[in-house]
Amino acid sequence: MDASDGRTFRFLRALLGLLALHCLLLSFRSLWIDEFRTFHVISGSFIELLARVPASHLPSPLPFLLPWLLSKVLGTSEFVLRLPSLAAVLLSVYFLYRFALLHTD
């Protein structure tokens, strides 16, 4: 194990800790307008989702597919509605960190 592996492991531990803190803080915050819009679009069947997309002012149903699938499997709690965005942020931070590791030292 070289130094970059140790740094990556420490980074992932810190990221996991921040994720836990963020999830705890999210439990005290109510839904925002965009989350209400997502809830409205994804509640119902897939056909209803496709019918509601034009009212959301987005040209494609793609941003709603993952939340719709998650809502069918895990329900429509506030945490589930925020899960795709949270995963996207975590992946972005991780890949930015890996990019920085490649281009420094």
C-alpha positions as CSV (number, residue, x, y, z in Angstrom):
1,M,0.0,0.0,0.0
2,D,1.6,3.3,-1.1
3,A,0.9,6.8,0.3
4,S,-1.8,7.6,-2.2
5,D,-3.8,4.5,-1.0
6,G,-3.6,5.7,2.6
7,R,-4.7,9.2,1.6
8,T,-7.6,7.8,-0.4
9,F,-8.7,5.6,2.6
10,R,-8.6,8.6,4.9
11,F,-10.5,10.7,2.4
12,L,-13.2,8.1,2.1
13,R,-13.5,7.8,5.8
14,A,-13.9,11.6,6.1
15,L,-16.4,11.6,3.3
16,L,-18.4,8.8,5.0
17,G,-18.4,10.8,8.2
18,L,-19.6,13.9,6.4
19,L,-22.3,11.9,4.7
20,A,-23.6,10.7,8.0
21,L,-23.6,14.2,9.4
22,H,-25.3,15.5,6.3
23,C,-28.0,12.8,6.5
24,L,-28.6,13.7,10.1
25,L,-29.0,17.4,9.3
26,L,-31.3,16.6,6.4
27,S,-33.7,14.9,8.8
28,F,-34.3,18.3,10.4
29,R,-35.0,20.1,7.1
30,S,-38.3,20.0,5.2
31,L,-38.6,19.5,1.4
32,W,-37.7,22.4,-0.9
33,I,-39.7,23.4,-4.0
34,D,-37.7,21.3,-6.4
35,E,-38.1,18.3,-4.2
36,F,-41.9,18.9,-4.1
37,R,-41.8,19.1,-7.9
38,T,-39.9,15.8,-8.1
39,F,-42.4,14.2,-5.7
40,H,-45.3,15.4,-7.8
41,V,-43.8,14.1,-11.0
42,I,-42.7,10.7,-9.7
43,S,-45.9,9.9,-7.7
44,G,-47.9,7.5,-9.7
45,S,-47.3,5.2,-12.6
46,F,-44.6,5.5,-15.3
47,I,-47.2,6.7,-17.7
48,E,-48.3,9.4,-15.3
49,L,-44.6,10.4,-14.9
50,L,-44.3,10.9,-18.6
51,A,-47.5,13.0,-18.7
52,R,-46.3,15.2,-15.8
53,V,-42.8,15.9,-17.2
54,P,-43.9,18.8,-19.5
55,A,-45.4,20.6,-16.5
56,S,-42.0,20.4,-14.8
57,H,-40.4,22.6,-17.5
58,L,-37.7,19.9,-18.3
59,P,-37.4,18.6,-21.8
60,S,-36.8,15.0,-20.8
61,P,-38.0,12.5,-18.2
62,L,-34.5,11.2,-17.6
63,P,-33.9,13.3,-14.4
64,F,-37.0,11.7,-12.9
65,L,-36.3,8.0,-13.7
66,L,-33.9,7.2,-10.9
67,P,-36.1,9.0,-8.2
68,W,-39.2,7.2,-9.6
69,L,-37.5,3.8,-9.4
70,L,-36.2,4.5,-5.9
71,S,-39.7,5.6,-4.8
72,K,-41.1,2.3,-6.0
73,V,-38.5,0.3,-4.1
74,L,-37.9,2.4,-1.0
75,G,-41.0,4.6,-0.7
76,T,-41.3,8.4,-1.0
77,S,-39.7,9.6,2.2
78,E,-37.7,12.9,2.3
79,F,-34.4,10.9,2.4
80,V,-35.3,8.8,-0.6
81,L,-36.2,11.9,-2.6
82,R,-32.8,13.4,-1.8
83,L,-30.8,10.2,-2.3
84,P,-30.0,10.6,-6.0
85,S,-28.7,14.1,-5.5
86,L,-26.7,13.0,-2.5
87,A,-25.2,10.1,-4.5
88,A,-24.3,12.5,-7.3
89,V,-22.5,14.9,-4.9
90,L,-20.6,12.1,-3.3
91,L,-19.5,10.7,-6.6
92,S,-18.5,14.1,-7.9
93,V,-16.4,14.8,-4.8
94,Y,-14.7,11.4,-5.0
95,F,-13.8,11.8,-8.7
96,L,-12.6,15.3,-8.2
97,Y,-10.3,14.0,-5.4
98,R,-9.0,11.2,-7.6
99,F,-8.4,13.7,-10.4
100,A,-6.5,16.0,-8.0
101,L,-4.4,13.0,-6.9
102,L,-3.5,12.2,-10.5
103,H,-2.4,15.7,-11.3
104,T,-0.5,16.6,-8.1
105,D,2.7,15.3,-6.4
